[in-house]
């Protein structure tokens, strides 16, 4: 199952405490400083299922700094922690509202800084405080509560009502093995395939009212936002294909009006089971291998 939205809490490591110690009276304080807490990073990965690891554990923190030691020995800095998240993820700080977008495979961002280590009593010594008895505590690392929301980045997005033939078309064009069957909501999560080095995403079926939360389509409307070109599948065996087309377009507009400005290719599916004139005026008819080849040239 594809997890595409989670809320997690992340923290930089806590700074290590300084040391309060004395070697000899004539030498004075010799406590070392604490180590700095580790930083926490988010790093992009092409693994679309990377958010699945957050379905159980929700709290992540870099390593704490090591306490300072005697003889002015400083504690070791805490190790950094890097969390892998999929390309196409929007990261929102739920407290500040700040948004980070993960858009390229080589991207890595610092999301929480580690805390500074505390000063040992040797470092705190000065002309006015010659024998400090106490060392400083380390400071806590930065903390954030984050919403991670995956939005697929694909060249082409297959959209349409349930059972419009999207998964079958994806399987025919690519090496994908999306589940297909003759009942609604066969596709319960987005499927991806590659054609001529172009990524095609099969977006689970929308229904009327999807933009207000009805059906499964609402969960996946966000995946359409970053798709470059929409491949709108309309089933030829529908009682009213033009109505089907309008339903999907209306739901896209209600969710985000900018989706209506995306380039769109209308595709006739299942046209081998009805009269050729039923979808007159709609662009591409998927009937046989020759038609698939023509569509391939169009996508290439």
N, C-alpha and C positions, 0 to 999 in steps of 0.2 A: 504493500500500500504506500502511495506517495504522500508524505507529510509535507504540506506546502505552507503551513502557518503555525508558528509556535511563539510562546512568550518565555524568555529565559532571563535570569539575573546573572550578571558578570561582575567580577571585581578584580582589581589589581591586587598584588600581594601586599600584606601588611609589612611595614618597615620593621626590621629587627630592633630590639631595645639596646641601648648602650650599656656598657658595663661600669659598675662602680666598684673599684678595687684600689688597694694601696700596696705598693711593693715594699717600701720602707719609709719611715717618717721623713728621713732626709731627702728622699727622692720624691715622695708625694704620690698623688693619684696616678694610676697607670691603666685605667679602664678604657678599652677600645670602643669605637663606634659600631652601631648595628648596621647590618647590610640593608640595602634598598630592596623593597618588595618588587617582584617580577611584574612585567607589563602583560596585558592580555590583548591579543590581536585577532582580527577576523581575516581569513584568507579565502580567496575564491577557488572553487573547484568546479570541474565540469560534471561532477556526479550529481544528478538531479535528486538523488535520494539522500543527500547528505544531511538534510534536516531531520531524517528519521531517527538519528541518534539522540535528538533532543526530546523525543516523545516520552522518555522515562525521566532521566536526570534533567533538572532545570537550573541548577546552580553551579557556576563554574568560577574558579578563582586561580590566579597565578600563584606561584610559590611565595611564601613569606620570606623576608630577609632573616639571616642567621644573627643571633645576638652577638654583640662584641665580646671580646675576651680580655683577660689580664695581659699585662706587658704590652699594652697599646695595640693589641691585635684586633683588627676590624673584622666584623662578621661578613660572610660571603653573601653576595646579592642573591635574591630568590630567582629561580628560573622563570622565563617567560612561558606563557601558554598561548597556543594558536588554535583557534577553532575553524574548521573548514565549513564553508557554507556555499551553496550553489550560485553560479553566475545567474544573474537575474533577480537576486534577492534584494528587497528593500528592507533596510534596518532602521527602525524608528525607536528613538529614546522616548519611552512613554511618560517621562517626567518633564523633560525639556522640550519635546516635540522635534528635536533635531533628527534629520533623516540622512542616512548614508545609503548610497546605491552601489551595489556590487555589479559591475557591468563588463568586466574583462577577466579572462582566466588568470592573468598575472597580478591581479590586484591584491593588496594587503594593506589593511588599515589598523592603526593603533586605536583601540576603542576604550580601554581603561588603563591609566597609568598606575604603577606601583607606588606605595607610600615611601617616604624618605625614612632612612634609618635614624635612630636616636643617637645623640652624641654621648660618648663615654665621659666619665668624670675627668679624664686626662685632657680631653678636648675642651671641656668647660672651664678649665683652670685659666685664670687671668690675674692681673695685678691686684684686683680688688677681691677676688675669690680664689684664694691660694689653695684651699683644701676642700673642694666641692665634695660633699658626701653622697650626692645623688647623681645618677645619670638620667638622660632623657628616654622616655618611651618612644618607640617608633610610631610613625603616623600611619593610619589606615590607607589602603589603596582606594582609588576612585571606584565608585559603584554605579552601575546602570541597570535599569530594567528595560529590556529590549523586546520589541516585537519583530520577528523575522517573517517576512512574507515573500514567498517565491512567486515571481511572475515570469513565465517562460519567455525566453528570447528565441524566436524561431523566424525563419525566412517566410514560411507560409503556415497559416493556421486554418485547419478544416473546421468549419462551423456549420450548424444546421440543427433541425429538430432531432429528437431521438429516432433511430432507425432510418436516418437519411442516407446511410451507406458510407459514412465517413471512415469508419475503421476498415471496411472492405477496400475502399479506395487506397488508404494508407498501406495496407498489406500488398495490394497489387503494384503500387509504385515503388515500394521500398522493401527492405528485408524485415520489416516489422512483423510481429506476430500478435497483433491486437486481437482480443477475443471478439468474436462476432456471433450473433444469434438473432432470430426473428422475434425479439421482444424489446420493449422500451428499457433504456438505461442499462444496456449491456456494458457500455463503457463507464466505469466508475471512477477513473482517474485518467489524466492526460497520457497519451501514448506518443512516442516520437519515432520518426524514421528519417533516413537520409537518402536524398535523391540528388545525384549529380553534385555532391558536396553542399547541398542545401538542406537545411533542417525543416521537416514538416511536422507540425504538432496537431494531433487529433484532439480537439477540445470537446469534452463530454457534452452531450446534448442539452440544449436550452429548451425551455417550455415557456408558454405565456405566463407572465408573472415572475419570471426568474429574477428580474432586477429588484424585486421586493422580497426575495427569499424563497420563492416556491421552487420545489424540485431540487435537482442536483446542480443545475447550471449555474446558480448563484455563486457557488464555491469556486467556479472556474472562470467567471467573467473577467477576473483580474488577469488571467493568463493571456487574454486577447490584447491587452493594452500595449504590449511590447512586440507583438507579431507584426512583421512588415507588410504582408499581403494576406488578405482573407480569401479563402477558397470556400465559397458558400454553396453547400450541397443541398439540393432540393430534390426530393424523391419523386420520380415520375409517376409512381403508382398511388400518390396521394389523391384524396378526393378534391382538394383545392390547393394545388402547388403554389399559386400566387399568394394565397393567404398564409401558407407556411413561410414563404419568403418574408412577407411583411411582419409576421410575428417576431421572427428573429431580429430583423432590422429595428423594430420598435424597442425590443428589450435591450439591444446594444445602445440605442440612443438614450434610453432612460437611465442606464447605468453610467454611461459616460458619452456625452454627445460627440466628443472628438473621435470616437470609434467609427462614426458614420463617415468620416473624412478619409479613412484608410482605403487604399486601393483594394478593389474587390473583383474576384472572378466568380461568376455564377456557373455551377456545374450541374448538369442533369445526371442524376444517378438512377439506377434501377429502370432505365428506359427500355430495357429488353423485355419488360413484362407489361408494357402498355403501348398504346398507339403512338406512333412517332409525332403526331400533331398535338399531343396533349400539352406539351410544354413549349409550344411555338413562341419564339422570341427570346428564350433563355439560351445562354451562350454555348456551352460545351456539352455534348452528349456522350456519356460513358457507356458504350455498347459492347465493344469488343477490344481485342488487342490493338487494332489499328487506331481506335479512338484514344486508348491509353498512351500510345506512342505520340499522338498529336498533342495530348495534354502535357506529356513529358517535354516535348519541344517548347511548349509555351512556358513551362516552369523553368526550363534551362536557360 
